[in-house]
Structure formats: C-alpha cells, structure tokens
Amino acid sequence: MKRYRCKVCGHIYDLAEGDPKSGITPGTAFEDLPEDWVCPVCGAKKAKFQLVVPGGV
C-alpha cells in the first residue's frame, strides 16, 4: 500500500489507517484526499507530502 510522508514533520499518511480525526476513512487513497486536507500533526498542506518508496532513501 502507498504511504506518504510529510516533508515538514515526518508524519506518515497510510491509506489503511486514513485520518479519522479529519473524517478520512481507512482505505482513502492519498490522491482522493480533498485538496484542502492538511497534515493532522503540523498542519502542512497536502502538497508537502511525498510518496514513501520502499527501500528508498
């Protein structure tokens, strides 16, 4: 499953978990998050997230 990391604080968005505090249900793909969604930890915009590549640096 794809995971995305916030470049500001390091929070991982995992689609298996979603973001219940923001009303995002588990199974919601990152691409399907609303454009105004923000990191639940630091408030960074969606554009500040990058795809985590398994085994990548």
N, CA, C and O of each residue as an XYZ file, in Angstrom:
228
protein
N       0.836     -1.186      0.000
C       0.000      0.000      0.000
C       0.880      1.248      0.000
O       1.943      1.279      0.619
N       0.418      2.260     -0.699
C       1.168      3.503     -0.768
C       1.068      4.254      0.555
O       0.027      4.281      1.210
N       2.196      4.864      0.919
C       2.244      5.716      2.097
C       2.936      7.011      1.698
O       3.821      7.022      0.842
N       2.526      8.081      2.322
C       3.086      9.394      2.026
C       3.606     10.032      3.303
O       2.962      9.951      4.349
N       4.783     10.672      3.219
C       5.419     11.290      4.379
C       5.377     12.814      4.244
O       5.659     13.374      3.185
N       5.018     13.461      5.348
C       5.039     14.916      5.402
C       6.494     15.377      5.437
O       7.261     14.950      6.301
N       6.873     16.240      4.508
C       8.242     16.729      4.449
C       8.535     17.726      5.564
O       9.696     18.067      5.791
N       7.515     18.195      6.260
C       7.705     19.155      7.342
C       7.957     18.448      8.680
O       8.920     18.765      9.377
N       7.091     17.489      9.038
C       7.193     16.873     10.361
C       7.464     15.367     10.344
O       7.768     14.785     11.385
N       7.356     14.730      9.171
C       7.627     13.296      9.077
C       6.415     12.403      9.283
O       6.538     11.180      9.223
N       5.234     12.995      9.527
C       4.021     12.179      9.693
C       3.784     11.344      8.443
O       3.977     11.813      7.321
N       3.365     10.105      8.650
C       3.072      9.200      7.538
C       1.560      9.096      7.357
O       0.837      8.769      8.298
N       1.081      9.379      6.133
C      -0.320      9.108      5.802
C      -0.367      7.719      5.209
O       0.224      7.455      4.163
N      -1.076      6.833      5.887
C      -1.222      5.448      5.447
C      -2.693      5.237      5.094
O      -3.563      5.392      5.951
N      -2.973      4.887      3.850
C      -4.368      4.762      3.430
C      -5.102      3.668      4.197
O      -6.329      3.703      4.291
N      -4.375      2.701      4.745
C      -5.017      1.655      5.540
C      -5.604      2.224      6.833
O      -6.552      1.672      7.391
N      -5.028      3.335      7.300
C      -5.496      3.969      8.533
C      -6.399      5.167      8.273
O      -7.281      5.474      9.075
N      -6.176      5.845      7.145
C      -6.915      7.075      6.876
C      -6.519      8.159      7.859
O      -5.400      8.160      8.371
N      -7.429      9.078      8.122
C      -7.209     10.157      9.086
C      -8.537     10.407      9.793
O      -9.231     11.381      9.502
N      -8.886      9.511     10.730
C     -10.192      9.590     11.386
C     -10.492     10.948     12.024
O     -11.642     11.386     12.022
N      -9.472     11.618     12.571
C      -9.681     12.933     13.201
C     -10.172     13.969     12.198
O     -10.855     14.925     12.567
N      -9.822     13.775     10.930
C     -10.242     14.705      9.878
C     -11.419     14.171      9.071
O     -11.821     14.776      8.078
N     -11.974     13.028      9.502
C     -13.109     12.441      8.801
C     -12.734     11.655      7.562
O     -13.584     11.381      6.716
N     -11.449     11.286      7.449
C     -10.977     10.499      6.297
C     -10.990      9.031      6.697
O     -10.252      8.620      7.593
N     -11.822      8.249      6.036
C     -11.982      6.842      6.399
C     -10.813      5.990      5.901
O     -10.194      6.304      4.884
N     -10.518      4.902      6.633
C      -9.487      3.980      6.170
C      -9.798      3.506      4.743
O     -10.955      3.284      4.386
N      -8.755      3.358      3.951
C      -8.920      2.935      2.561
C      -8.960      4.100      1.585
O      -9.009      3.885      0.374
N      -8.938      5.340      2.092
C      -8.957      6.517      1.217
C      -7.562      6.754      0.665
O      -6.622      7.008      1.418
N      -7.431      6.671     -0.655
C      -6.142      6.907     -1.307
C      -5.719      8.359     -1.127
O      -6.558      9.257     -1.074
N      -4.414      8.579     -1.035
C      -3.895      9.939     -0.866
C      -4.393     10.850     -1.979
O      -4.730     12.010     -1.740
N      -4.436     10.319     -3.195
C      -4.880     11.101     -4.346
C      -6.329     11.550     -4.207
O      -6.735     12.541     -4.815
N      -7.111     10.825     -3.408
C      -8.527     11.142     -3.228
C      -8.799     12.061     -2.041
O      -9.945     12.434     -1.792
N      -7.751     12.426     -1.309
C      -7.945     13.366     -0.203
C      -8.339     14.722     -0.769
O      -7.876     15.094     -1.847
N      -9.189     15.470     -0.061
C      -9.553     16.805     -0.546
C      -8.306     17.689     -0.652
O      -7.364     17.525      0.123
N      -8.297     18.603     -1.586
C      -7.139     19.484     -1.774
C      -6.876     20.356     -0.545
O      -5.751     20.810     -0.338
N      -7.906     20.594      0.270
C      -7.712     21.425      1.459
C      -7.350     20.603      2.704
O      -7.266     21.147      3.806
N      -7.135     19.287      2.524
C      -6.704     18.443      3.648
C      -5.317     18.884      4.080
O      -4.489     19.250      3.246
N      -5.061     18.851      5.383
C      -3.745     19.215      5.911
C      -3.238     18.125      6.837
O      -4.016     17.313      7.338
N      -1.940     18.109      7.059
C      -1.308     17.150      7.960
C      -1.940     17.285      9.345
O      -2.021     18.390      9.882
N      -2.387     16.174      9.923
C      -3.028     16.239     11.233
C      -2.051     16.560     12.369
O      -2.480     16.869     13.481
N      -0.762     16.490     12.105
C       0.241     16.760     13.135
C       0.707     18.220     13.101
O       0.713     18.901     14.126
N       1.103     18.697     11.893
C       1.692     20.039     11.821
C       0.891     21.036     10.998
O       1.205     22.227     11.001
N      -0.143     20.572     10.287
C      -0.969     21.481      9.503
C      -0.425     21.806      8.119
O      -0.942     22.699      7.447
N       0.624     21.085      7.681
C       1.178     21.319      6.343
C       0.170     20.920      5.276
O      -0.636     20.010      5.475
N       0.223     21.605      4.150
C      -0.681     21.316      3.042
C      -0.340     19.972      2.394
O       0.769     19.457      2.530
N      -1.310     19.433      1.701
C      -1.176     18.142      1.009
C       0.043     18.132      0.080
O       0.688     17.096     -0.078
N       0.355     19.255     -0.524
C       1.482     19.346     -1.461
C       2.826     19.117     -0.780
O       3.827     18.884     -1.458
N       2.863     19.177      0.535
C       4.120     18.980      1.279
C       4.396     17.502      1.575
O       5.354     17.184      2.279
N       3.577     16.608      1.050
C       3.774     15.177      1.253
C       4.447     14.567      0.038
O       4.238     15.005     -1.093
N       5.262     13.543      0.290
C       5.901     12.816     -0.814
C       5.701     11.327     -0.614
O       5.594     10.843      0.513
N       5.652     10.621     -1.704
C       5.467      9.176     -1.689
C       6.670      8.516     -1.028
O       7.817      8.844     -1.332
N       6.396      7.585     -0.122
C       7.457      6.800      0.517
C       7.715      5.609     -0.376
O       6.814      4.814     -0.641
N       8.953      5.484     -0.843
C       9.337      4.377     -1.712
C       9.995      3.301     -0.855
O      11.023      3.552     -0.227
N       9.409      2.105     -0.824
C      10.011      1.030     -0.017
C      11.452      0.786     -0.420
O      11.757      0.624     -1.602
N      12.330      0.762      0.559
C      13.741      0.537      0.295
C      14.462      1.750     -0.246
O      15.662      1.698     -0.519
N      13.724      2.856     -0.403
C      14.335      4.078     -0.919
C      15.019      4.865      0.181
O      14.907      4.544      1.364
N      15.718      5.888     -0.229
C      16.434      6.737      0.731
C      15.635      7.982      1.000
O      16.060      8.832      1.781
